[in-house]
Each structure stands twice: as C-alpha cells, then as structure tokens.
Amino acid sequence: MAPDDGSDAADRAGHRKGDHYSHGDGTDEIVFAVDEGHVLAIREYRSVEDFERAVEDAEYVGVHDGVADLPGAEAFEPGGPDE
C-alpha cells in the first residue's frame, strides 16, 4: 500500500486514530479507527454543495445506527461537555 520510494507517504503507512489530512479541495479527513487493515475516516466538507457533489453518484443505503448513536460534533470540540 505504501510507496517504497523514500517519500513521506511511506512513513504514513501506519495510520492511527486521530491522523488529520487536509485535501487540496478544502476538505479535512480524520482517521477515526484502524482495524485489520480497514480505515474508518470522518470527512468534513466546506459546504453542503461540496458534499452533495461528492456523493451524487453514490448509492444511499440508509442510516448507520453505530454512527447515529454517537454524540454530536459539539462533544468533540474544545470546551465541549466533558471539559
């Protein structure tokens, strides 16, 4: 998966929870979990329109209960409910 060319991309092959990536299109992506070679990431778009463009060709398959039951984004912000 990682290039073997000595680039910093090879150093990032060991993805960890909390790794934060900034894409050239303005979206941010944060690794939420890594398990058995799978990566679960959360992606933030700069606008609703950007999100809609990104998913326009995707098939909507419903609500994922494991995610729907998580606390809202405000719980993860500095000064959130636990701070």
Phi, psi and omega in degrees: 000317182271141178294149181253042186250011179081003181284167178292342176297325178295326179289339183269004184298333179271072183298141181230156175305131180096349177302135186240128180238140177247121181271154180298338180274005177096357178274152174249145179227131183233130179288127181261322180201149174229125182209124176050044177083000178257146179238127173255122183232150176255134182239129179253126178262152182285342179204161176299321180298319178299317178297314181299321176296321183292330184253005185300332179262358181276155176268123176285126184243011176110196182260133176273109185300325180297328178273320181300332181276353178289155176296161179294168183302329182299335179292340183257358181276150175305135181081012180292189188303330183272357182250000000 
